[in-house]
Amino acid sequence: MQRMFKMAHAAIATNSQKAWSMTKKIIGVLLIIAGIAGIFLPFLQGLLLIGIGVYLVGNHKMIDWFKQRLHKLKEQWKQRHKR
């Protein structure tokens, strides 16, 4: 009986994780679309929405790549604007 309960609980947990993953991706895509519109509309923060959307949709490799590029840009900015 306990074994069946554990198996059922594992199946429910797996399904809820899949549902949450799909929900995050849908919200991420909607935020990316709103962000693209926000580039042209003055009342939406386009780049912020795109960034959040990419974070929700993207895999960790893409996020790590983005962080590395951002770090390089910061370093270049510091190099160019030293006083």
GUVEXSE-808434 format. One line per field, with one value per atom (N, C-alpha, C): residue number from 1; atom name; x negated, y, z negated; residue in three letters; chain. Coordinates in Angstrom, 1 decimal, always signed. Layout:
BEGIN
n <- [NUM,...]
atom <- [CA,...]
u <- [X,...]
v <- [Y,...]
w <- [Z,...]
res <- [ALA,...]
chain <- [A,...]
END
This chain:
BEGIN
n <- [1,1,1,2,2,2,3,3,3,4,4,4,5,5,5,6,6,6,7,7,7,8,8,8,9,9,9,10,10,10,11,11,11,12,12,12,13,13,13,14,14,14,15,15,15,16,16,16,17,17,17,18,18,18,19,19,19,20,20,20,21,21,21,22,22,22,23,23,23,24,24,24,25,25,25,26,26,26,27,27,27,28,28,28,29,29,29,30,30,30,31,31,31,32,32,32,33,33,33,34,34,34,35,35,35,36,36,36,37,37,37,38,38,38,39,39,39,40,40,40,41,41,41,42,42,42,43,43,43,44,44,44,45,45,45,46,46,46,47,47,47,48,48,48,49,49,49,50,50,50,51,51,51,52,52,52,53,53,53,54,54,54,55,55,55,56,56,56,57,57,57,58,58,58,59,59,59,60,60,60,61,61,61,62,62,62,63,63,63,64,64,64,65,65,65,66,66,66,67,67,67,68,68,68,69,69,69,70,70,70,71,71,71,72,72,72,73,73,73,74,74,74,75,75,75,76,76,76,77,77,77,78,78,78,79,79,79,80,80,80,81,81,81,82,82,82,83,83,83]
atom <- [N,CA,C,N,CA,C,N,CA,C,N,CA,C,N,CA,C,N,CA,C,N,CA,C,N,CA,C,N,CA,C,N,CA,C,N,CA,C,N,CA,C,N,CA,C,N,CA,C,N,CA,C,N,CA,C,N,CA,C,N,CA,C,N,CA,C,N,CA,C,N,CA,C,N,CA,C,N,CA,C,N,CA,C,N,CA,C,N,CA,C,N,CA,C,N,CA,C,N,CA,C,N,CA,C,N,CA,C,N,CA,C,N,CA,C,N,CA,C,N,CA,C,N,CA,C,N,CA,C,N,CA,C,N,CA,C,N,CA,C,N,CA,C,N,CA,C,N,CA,C,N,CA,C,N,CA,C,N,CA,C,N,CA,C,N,CA,C,N,CA,C,N,CA,C,N,CA,C,N,CA,C,N,CA,C,N,CA,C,N,CA,C,N,CA,C,N,CA,C,N,CA,C,N,CA,C,N,CA,C,N,CA,C,N,CA,C,N,CA,C,N,CA,C,N,CA,C,N,CA,C,N,CA,C,N,CA,C,N,CA,C,N,CA,C,N,CA,C,N,CA,C,N,CA,C,N,CA,C,N,CA,C,N,CA,C,N,CA,C,N,CA,C,N,CA,C,N,CA,C,N,CA,C,N,CA,C,N,CA,C]
u <- [-0.8,+0.0,-0.9,-1.9,-2.8,-3.5,-3.9,-4.6,-3.8,-2.5,-1.6,-1.4,-1.4,-1.2,-2.5,-3.6,-4.9,-5.0,-4.5,-4.6,-3.6,-2.4,-1.4,-1.9,-2.5,-3.0,-4.1,-5.0,-6.1,-5.5,-4.5,-3.8,-3.2,-2.5,-1.9,-3.0,-4.1,-5.2,-5.8,-6.0,-6.6,-5.6,-4.3,-3.4,-3.3,-3.4,-3.3,-4.6,-5.7,-7.0,-6.9,-6.4,-6.2,-5.2,-4.2,-3.2,-3.8,-4.6,-5.3,-6.3,-7.0,-8.0,-7.3,-6.2,-5.5,-4.9,-4.4,-3.8,-4.9,-6.1,-7.2,-7.6,-7.6,-7.9,-6.9,-5.6,-4.5,-4.6,-4.8,-4.9,-6.2,-7.3,-8.5,-8.3,-7.6,-7.4,-6.5,-5.5,-4.6,-5.4,-6.3,-7.1,-8.0,-8.6,-9.5,-8.7,-7.5,-6.6,-6.3,-5.9,-5.6,-6.9,-8.0,-9.3,-9.6,-9.4,-9.6,-8.6,-7.4,-6.5,-6.9,-7.5,-8.0,-9.1,-9.9,-10.9,-10.4,-9.2,-8.6,-7.6,-7.0,-6.0,-6.7,-6.5,-7.2,-6.8,-5.7,-5.2,-5.6,-6.2,-6.7,-8.2,-8.7,-10.2,-10.6,-10.9,-11.1,-12.3,-13.4,-14.6,-14.4,-13.8,-13.6,-12.7,-11.6,-10.7,-11.3,-12.1,-12.9,-13.8,-14.5,-15.5,-14.8,-13.7,-13.0,-12.4,-11.9,-11.4,-12.4,-13.6,-14.7,-15.1,-15.1,-15.5,-14.5,-13.2,-12.2,-12.2,-12.4,-12.4,-13.7,-14.8,-16.1,-16.6,-17.6,-18.2,-19.4,-20.0,-21.1,-22.3,-22.6,-23.7,-23.6,-22.4,-22.2,-22.3,-21.8,-21.9,-23.3,-24.1,-25.5,-26.3,-25.9,-26.6,-26.3,-25.0,-24.6,-25.3,-25.5,-26.2,-27.7,-28.3,-29.7,-29.8,-28.9,-29.0,-28.8,-27.8,-27.6,-28.8,-29.5,-30.7,-31.8,-31.9,-32.9,-32.6,-31.4,-31.0,-31.3,-31.0,-31.3,-32.8,-33.6,-35.1,-35.6,-35.1,-35.4,-35.1,-33.9,-33.4,-34.4,-34.8,-35.7,-37.0,-37.5,-38.8,-38.8,-37.7,-37.6,-37.4,-36.8,-36.4,-37.2,-38.4,-39.2,-39.7,-39.8,-40.2,-41.6]
v <- [-1.2,+0.0,+1.3,+1.3,+2.4,+2.6,+1.5,+1.5,+2.2,+1.8,+2.4,+3.9,+4.3,+5.7,+6.5,+5.9,+6.6,+6.7,+5.7,+5.8,+6.8,+6.9,+7.8,+9.3,+9.4,+10.7,+11.2,+10.2,+10.6,+11.0,+10.3,+10.6,+12.0,+12.3,+13.6,+14.7,+14.5,+15.4,+15.7,+14.6,+14.7,+15.5,+15.2,+16.0,+17.4,+17.7,+19.1,+19.9,+19.2,+19.8,+20.1,+19.1,+19.3,+20.5,+20.6,+21.6,+23.0,+23.1,+24.3,+24.7,+23.7,+24.0,+24.6,+24.0,+24.5,+25.9,+26.1,+27.4,+28.5,+28.2,+29.1,+29.5,+28.5,+28.7,+29.6,+29.3,+30.1,+31.6,+31.7,+33.1,+33.8,+33.0,+33.6,+34.1,+33.3,+33.6,+34.9,+34.9,+36.1,+37.4,+37.2,+38.4,+38.8,+37.9,+38.2,+39.0,+38.5,+39.2,+40.6,+40.7,+42.1,+42.9,+42.3,+43.1,+43.6,+42.8,+43.3,+44.5,+44.4,+45.5,+46.7,+46.4,+47.5,+48.2,+47.7,+48.4,+49.6,+49.4,+50.5,+51.3,+50.8,+51.5,+52.1,+53.4,+54.1,+53.7,+53.1,+52.8,+51.4,+50.6,+49.3,+49.3,+48.6,+48.4,+47.2,+47.4,+46.3,+45.4,+46.0,+45.2,+44.4,+45.0,+44.3,+43.1,+43.3,+42.2,+41.1,+41.5,+40.5,+39.7,+40.4,+39.7,+38.7,+39.1,+38.2,+37.0,+37.3,+36.2,+35.2,+35.7,+34.8,+34.0,+34.6,+33.8,+32.7,+32.9,+31.9,+30.8,+31.2,+30.3,+29.6,+30.3,+29.8,+28.7,+28.0,+27.0,+27.6,+26.9,+27.4,+27.8,+27.1,+27.4,+28.8,+29.1,+30.4,+31.5,+31.2,+32.2,+32.4,+31.4,+31.5,+32.2,+32.0,+32.7,+34.2,+34.5,+35.9,+36.6,+35.9,+36.5,+36.7,+35.8,+36.0,+37.2,+37.3,+38.5,+39.8,+39.8,+41.0,+41.3,+40.3,+40.6,+41.2,+40.6,+41.2,+42.6,+42.9,+44.3,+45.2,+44.8,+45.6,+45.9,+44.8,+45.0,+45.9,+45.8,+46.7,+48.2,+48.3,+49.7,+50.3,+49.5,+49.9,+50.3,+49.5,+49.8,+51.1,+51.3,+52.5,+53.8,+53.7,+54.9,+55.0,+54.5,+54.7,+56.2,+56.6,+58.0,+58.1]
w <- [+0.0,+0.0,+0.0,-0.9,-0.9,+0.4,+1.0,+2.2,+3.3,+3.4,+4.4,+4.1,+2.8,+2.5,+2.9,+2.7,+3.1,+4.6,+5.3,+6.8,+7.3,+6.7,+7.1,+6.8,+5.6,+5.2,+6.2,+6.6,+7.5,+8.9,+9.3,+10.6,+10.6,+9.5,+9.3,+9.3,+8.6,+8.5,+9.9,+10.6,+12.0,+12.9,+12.8,+13.6,+13.3,+12.0,+11.6,+12.0,+12.0,+12.4,+13.9,+14.7,+16.1,+16.4,+15.6,+15.8,+15.5,+14.4,+14.1,+15.1,+15.6,+16.7,+17.9,+18.3,+19.5,+19.2,+18.0,+17.7,+17.7,+17.2,+17.3,+18.7,+19.6,+21.0,+21.7,+21.4,+22.0,+21.5,+20.2,+19.7,+20.3,+20.4,+21.0,+22.4,+23.2,+24.6,+24.7,+23.8,+23.8,+23.4,+22.4,+22.0,+23.1,+23.9,+25.0,+26.0,+26.3,+27.3,+26.8,+25.5,+25.0,+25.0,+24.7,+24.7,+26.1,+27.1,+28.5,+28.8,+28.4,+28.6,+27.7,+26.5,+25.7,+26.2,+27.1,+27.8,+28.5,+29.1,+29.9,+29.1,+28.1,+27.3,+26.1,+25.8,+24.8,+23.3,+23.2,+21.8,+21.3,+22.2,+21.8,+21.7,+20.7,+20.6,+21.4,+22.7,+23.6,+23.3,+23.0,+22.7,+21.5,+20.5,+19.2,+19.4,+20.1,+20.4,+21.2,+22.2,+23.0,+22.1,+21.3,+20.4,+19.5,+18.9,+18.0,+18.8,+20.0,+20.8,+21.2,+21.6,+22.0,+20.8,+19.6,+18.4,+18.1,+18.3,+18.1,+19.2,+20.4,+21.5,+21.7,+21.5,+21.9,+21.0,+21.6,+20.9,+20.1,+19.3,+18.4,+19.2,+20.3,+21.2,+21.8,+22.3,+22.8,+21.8,+20.6,+19.5,+19.1,+19.0,+18.7,+19.8,+21.0,+22.1,+22.0,+21.7,+21.6,+20.4,+19.3,+18.2,+18.5,+19.3,+19.7,+20.6,+21.5,+22.4,+21.6,+20.7,+19.9,+19.1,+18.5,+17.7,+18.6,+19.8,+20.7,+21.1,+21.3,+21.6,+20.5,+19.3,+18.1,+18.0,+18.2,+18.1,+19.2,+20.4,+21.5,+21.1,+20.5,+20.1,+19.1,+18.1,+17.1,+17.7,+18.6,+19.2,+20.0,+20.7,+21.6,+20.8,+19.6,+18.8,+17.5,+17.5,+16.4,+16.3,+15.1,+14.9,+14.3]
res <- [MET,MET,MET,GLN,GLN,GLN,ARG,ARG,ARG,MET,MET,MET,PHE,PHE,PHE,LYS,LYS,LYS,MET,MET,MET,ALA,ALA,ALA,HIS,HIS,HIS,ALA,ALA,ALA,ALA,ALA,ALA,ILE,ILE,ILE,ALA,ALA,ALA,THR,THR,THR,ASN,ASN,ASN,SER,SER,SER,GLN,GLN,GLN,LYS,LYS,LYS,ALA,ALA,ALA,TRP,TRP,TRP,SER,SER,SER,MET,MET,MET,THR,THR,THR,LYS,LYS,LYS,LYS,LYS,LYS,ILE,ILE,ILE,ILE,ILE,ILE,GLY,GLY,GLY,VAL,VAL,VAL,LEU,LEU,LEU,LEU,LEU,LEU,ILE,ILE,ILE,ILE,ILE,ILE,ALA,ALA,ALA,GLY,GLY,GLY,ILE,ILE,ILE,ALA,ALA,ALA,GLY,GLY,GLY,ILE,ILE,ILE,PHE,PHE,PHE,LEU,LEU,LEU,PRO,PRO,PRO,PHE,PHE,PHE,LEU,LEU,LEU,GLN,GLN,GLN,GLY,GLY,GLY,LEU,LEU,LEU,LEU,LEU,LEU,LEU,LEU,LEU,ILE,ILE,ILE,GLY,GLY,GLY,ILE,ILE,ILE,GLY,GLY,GLY,VAL,VAL,VAL,TYR,TYR,TYR,LEU,LEU,LEU,VAL,VAL,VAL,GLY,GLY,GLY,ASN,ASN,ASN,HIS,HIS,HIS,LYS,LYS,LYS,MET,MET,MET,ILE,ILE,ILE,ASP,ASP,ASP,TRP,TRP,TRP,PHE,PHE,PHE,LYS,LYS,LYS,GLN,GLN,GLN,ARG,ARG,ARG,LEU,LEU,LEU,HIS,HIS,HIS,LYS,LYS,LYS,LEU,LEU,LEU,LYS,LYS,LYS,GLU,GLU,GLU,GLN,GLN,GLN,TRP,TRP,TRP,LYS,LYS,LYS,GLN,GLN,GLN,ARG,ARG,ARG,HIS,HIS,HIS,LYS,LYS,LYS,ARG,ARG,ARG]
chain <- [A,A,A,A,A,A,A,A,A,A,A,A,A,A,A,A,A,A,A,A,A,A,A,A,A,A,A,A,A,A,A,A,A,A,A,A,A,A,A,A,A,A,A,A,A,A,A,A,A,A,A,A,A,A,A,A,A,A,A,A,A,A,A,A,A,A,A,A,A,A,A,A,A,A,A,A,A,A,A,A,A,A,A,A,A,A,A,A,A,A,A,A,A,A,A,A,A,A,A,A,A,A,A,A,A,A,A,A,A,A,A,A,A,A,A,A,A,A,A,A,A,A,A,A,A,A,A,A,A,A,A,A,A,A,A,A,A,A,A,A,A,A,A,A,A,A,A,A,A,A,A,A,A,A,A,A,A,A,A,A,A,A,A,A,A,A,A,A,A,A,A,A,A,A,A,A,A,A,A,A,A,A,A,A,A,A,A,A,A,A,A,A,A,A,A,A,A,A,A,A,A,A,A,A,A,A,A,A,A,A,A,A,A,A,A,A,A,A,A,A,A,A,A,A,A,A,A,A,A,A,A,A,A,A,A,A,A,A,A,A,A,A,A,A,A,A,A,A,A]
END
